Each structure stands twice: as C-alpha cells, then as structure tokens.
Amino acid sequence: MKKGLEKFNELVAAFERLPGVGKKSAQRYAYHVCLKDSFGGLKLAQSIEDAVRFTGKCQICGGLSEDEICDICSDETRDKELLAVVESPKDILVFEQSAIYRGRYFVLEEITPEQTEKLREVIRQNGVTEIIFALTPGLSSDAVMVFIEDKLSDLGVKFSKIAQGVPTGVNLENIDLLSLMKALDSRTEL
C-alpha cells in the first residue's frame, strides 16, 4: 500500500471485519464515508461509539438493552407465562420485528449450570407455563431441548418448539434433507 493511505486502509480493514462485507464493499463504504458524505461518516462513527458504549445485555433475559433491564422484561403487558428460549439476542430482534409474539424471552447462548439455574429462576419468578424453543433446527438444538426439558421437568411447564419444514415459496429442490424430513413428519391433515 502507498504511504499516506494508512488511515483509509485501516477503515477498509475495519469494514471488512463486518459479517458479509468483502474487500470491494469495504472500499466502497470507506470511500463513501471519507469523501462522498464525510458528515454522514462522522455521524456514523458517533452512532457506533454510542451504541458500543451504551448497549449491553439485559440482566434477566440476556437480550440487548441500554438499561439493566430491557423494555421487554419490564413491560407488564407482556405474557409472562410464555417464554421463548432463543440462541442469540439477535433472535429477539427478529421476533419483535414480526410483532407476532407477546411473551418474554431467554437467551441461551451456552449450556452451563449457571444458565440452567438462571432459566429456572426466570420460570419461577414469572409463573411461566410454557417454554417455546426457538432454536436453529439441528441435532445440537435437539440435544439442548432434551437436556433443558430433563433439568426443568420438576417445574411442571409445557415444552414446545417452533415448527420446522419447507418455507413458503421455496422449491423442494432447494430444501435440505433434514428440513424436508421434518416437514413430512410434521404434516397436517387437510
């Protein structure tokens, strides 16, 4: 690289570290924020700094929050009896964008005795009657569900999982074998 472009190249490298951003896109973004819209670039930098400084995890569910307790956990109108167990705080964002679920969440990023005990405490404190597993389909998720169900069976809660199978509008040739098998096994009568 030529001398004098170190800062620009550092910016390109920073953009490249983002998921789904390759070298060409990173260069376009860097060029745009440096030369095409430098005010927007400064505003972007400030927004990134603020988000990194003030965004953390909710102490109850593990979702994204700018406070100790997130808006979902502190919302008394949410259905406390329903608890969706998800893998990542990003999964909560997906559910919330759809606006089809009014229960609460629990992020289970890893299976540890502490996480299992924290889940048990959330269930007790909120009077949860149903746990909905909203995990990425696969053998490891199935194992997690069986493990959690076993560890929490004494609480008398109902366990369910989100449906799996063939997405609407997708050709069968583009479906993996596991999804096709699950769709066939979970078929409904017409």
Secondary structure, DSSP 8 states (H G I E B T S, - for coil): --TT-HHHHHHHHHHHTSTT--HHHHHHHHHIIIII-HHHHHHHHHHHHHHHHH-EE-TTT--EESSSS-HHHH-TTSEEEEEEEESSHHHHHHHHHHT---EEEEE-SS--HHHHHHHHHHHHHHT--EEEE---SSHHHHHHHHHHHHHTGGG--EEEE---S--TT--GGGS-HHHHHHHHHT----
